[in-house]
Each structure stands twice: as structure tokens, then as C-alpha cells.
Amino acid sequence: MPQQEPPELTKRLSFDLPEPLHKRLKVACAQLSTKMKDEIIRAVERRIEELEDRADQRTGDSPLR
């Protein structure tokens, strides 16, 4: 039996989201039967990649990757 990897550690993040944006996200996720949390994580991952690319262009490398 293959050994399972331990679950990834998480940190809680709390922030205020404008109500119209929250509603749009909630409706879109409901229509696609996906979780808001999962979509937010995907969006944050994409944005971090963009920011790291910009940092790479300025410094030549990114220490966070």
C-alpha cells in the first residue's frame, strides 16, 4: 500500500470583499458546482505567478519559488 503524503498545512485569511463581487463569485461558483474557496485559491495562485514573473524581470530571479 503506497504511503500517503501528510496534508498540506494551511493558514486562515480573512478579508472584506465588496458585496457585488462576492455575489458574482457566489453565483458563478453555484452555476459550475464549484467551491468559492477553490476558485479563490486558483485566482491567488495565478496572481502570485504574475507577481513573481514581474519580480523576476526586475531582479533576475525570485527567491520565493
N, C-alpha and C positions, 0 to 999 in steps of 0.2 A: 504494500500500500504506500503510495507516494506521500511524503511528509508535506503538510500544509504550511504555507507561509504565515507568520503571525500577522494579525490585522494591522493596517497602517494606523499610526497614531493620528489623532485629529485635534484641532483647536476650534473653539467656538468663536464665531464672528457675528457681531450684532451691529446693524446699521439701519438707518432710516431710508426708505425708498419712497419716492413720490407716488402717491396713490394711483394716478393714471398709469404709470409704468408697472406698478405691481399688478394692477388689473389686467393689463395687456399680457404680461408674463403668465399670470394665472390662467387666463382664457386659452392662450396658445398651448400651454402645457396640458390643459384639460382636453383640448381638441386632439392632441397627439398622444394622450395617455402616458405622459412622462412626468417625472417629479420636478418641481421647481428647483429643488436643491441640486439635482443632477445637471440641469441646464445652467444654473448659476456657476457651478464648478467648471463646466465646459467653457463658459464665457470668460471666466477668470483665467483659466489655463491659456486660452487663445491670446488674451490681452497681455499676460505675462510674457509670452513668446514675442509679441510685438515690442514690448518694452526692452526685453533682453537683446533683441536684434538692434534696436536703436542704441542701446548702451554699447554693444559690440562695435558699432560703427564709430562711436566716439572714442572708445578706449582700446579697441583691438581685440578684446575678449570679455567674457562675462564670468565673474567669479562664482555666480550662483548656480551654474549648470555643471 
